[in-house]
Amino acid sequence: MDKTLQYYNSKANEFVNNTVDVIFSDMQDQFLEFLPTDGMILDFGCGSGRDTKYFIDKGYKVDAIDGSEELCKIASGFSGIKVKYMLFQELNEKEKYDGIWACSSILHLSKSELTDVFRKMIKALKRNGIIYTSFKYGNFEGVRNGRFFSDFTEESFQEYVVDLEGIDIEKQWMTADARPGRGEDKWLNLILRKLDIN
């Protein structure tokens, strides 16, 4: 993960310039449809702060974190809230959030790390809470373009999620990359629901 964080710290301005103005309301609004109107959201790896600001502007309460100190500074300024500098593995909340937004973020964890982080995310959700997350489409796991990635297909994610107790796939769909000139890149989008179990 260190190389990935170094990448984002050294290229923070470039990354923000490439992502902050991308119109992503289709995806954001699909996520919000599953949440109560006064819901509490965790933007888990918030990057530029684009989505944090969108959710705040829609009237939601938002906590935002990122593992890149440079992105935390930029996102705090852009979103208007203090973005917490924190690694995914440090999440330690219990039944706090109606929704966790992990857009193009937890894909930088290895699949073994991801399992533990998913368990922390499930614990941090209220009953019937929702996770939105997205992964590059494929079966690759390793370093690509200076960052670590875990890719998934519908089939490989369904196999992977079997070992995660307390969560189910509510919806999954594929999209092309929303950034200009990146339409060839395919993404697997997932809405996951915390099961209402005692």
N, C-alpha and C positions, 0 to 999 in steps of 0.2 A: 504493500500500500504506500510505502514511503515515496517511491518514484512517482506514483500517481499524484500525491499531494505536492511534491516538488514541481511537477508539471503545472498544476493549477496555480501554485504560488508564483511561478516564473512567468506564466502566460495569462494571468488573471485579467488584465485589460483586454487582451485579444479575445479571450473566451467570452467576456461580457459583451464586447462589441458584436460578436457573432450570434449571441443568443437573446440579449435583453429585449430586442424589438420584434422577435419572432411572435407572430400572432398564434396563440395556442388555446384560444377560448373554447374550441370544440372539445378538447380534452379536459380542460379545467372545469367546464360546465357539466360534463358527464360525471365527473367526480363529485361535484357539488350536489347533483341530483340525489345522491345517496345520503346526504347529510342533513341534519336539522338546520333550520335557518340561522339559529344562533350558535352553531356548532363550533367546537374547538379543534383546530387543525395543527398538526406538526408538519412543517415543510422540512423534510429530512434530506439534507444535502441541497441547500437552496440555491447554490450557484450565484447568479447575478441578483437574485431577489425578485425577479420578474413575477413569479407565481405567488410569492408571499404578498406582494403589493396588490395583485389581482384579487386575492382572497380577502385582504383587508378592505379594499375598495368595495367589495360585495357585502361587507358587514360582518365578516367572520373574525373570530379571535384566532390569532396565529402565533405559534412559537416557531422560530426558524433557527436551524443549525447548519454549520458547514465545517468540514475538516481542513479547509484552506483558510489561513489567517487573512490572506489578501482578499479573498472573496468575501469573507465576513465583513471586512471594512467597507467594501464597495456596496454589498447588499444592504448593510445597515443604512447607508446614506440613501440608497435608492428606494428602499421599502418604508423608511421612516420608523422602523423598530430596531432594537438592538438584536443583532444576529449573534447567537452564541457560538463561540469556537469550540467544537466538540467532535469527537470521532463517533461513527455509528455505534461502535462497540461499547460506548460509554452511556448509552441510553439506559435510564434506570427509573422510568416513571411507571405508575400502576393505575390503569383504568382512568387515564386523564383525557384522552383524545377521542373525538368522534371519527376523525379521519387522519390518516397519515399519507402525505403526498411525497412519494419517493421517485420523482421523475428523473430518469437517466442518472441515477446517483448510486444506489446500492449495487448496480451492475459492476462497480469497480472492486467488489469483494470477491475473493475466491469462493467457490461453492461451499466449502467447509466453513468458512467464516460467515457466510451468508445465512446458514442454518441457525447459528447462534443469534445473529442480529434479527432474523425473522422472529425468533422466540421472544426477544426483548420487545419487538414491535407489537406482537400479539398481546403481551402483558401490558403494554402502554395504552392499548385501545380499550374503550368502554365496551360493554356488551353490544354485540352486533355492529361494532365499529368497522370501518372500511379502510383498506390500503389501496392506493393506486401506485403502481410501479411499472417500469418499462425497461426492457432489455434489448440490445441489438439482436437481430434475428439470426440464429445459426447455432452451431455446436462448439464454437471455439471457446477455449479458456486459456488465458495467458496475456502476455504483454503485446500491445498493438499500438503503434504510433505514440510510444512513450508512456502509455497508461495500461493498467491491468483491466481486463474485461472478462466477465462471465456471460456468455451468450446463451440464449434459450430458444427453442421452438415450442409450439403448443404441446407436442408430445413429450419433449424432455422436461418441460416445466410440470406437466401433470405427473410424471414419474417422480420428480423432485419433491413436489408438495405433499406426496403421500406420507412422508416422514415428519411432516409438521402437524402436530396435534393442535386442534382448536381453530383451524382456518380452512376455508373452502374457496374455490374459484367461482366467483359470481359471474364474471364476464371476461372474455379475452378476444382480442382482435389485432390485426396487423395494420400498420400504417407505413407510409413513406416518410422519410425525414422531412421535417417542416422547414429546415434551413435552406436558403437559396443555394442552388447548385448541388444539393445533397440528396435529391429525390431518389437516387439509386439505392441509398441505404434503407434497409427495412427494419422495422421495430415491432417487437411483441409487446402489446399493452395489456395490463391485467388489472382487474378490480377483484380484490380478495376481501372476504367478509369473515370477521371473527364470529365463530359459532357461539350461540347462546347456550352454553353448557355450565352446569354447576361444578 
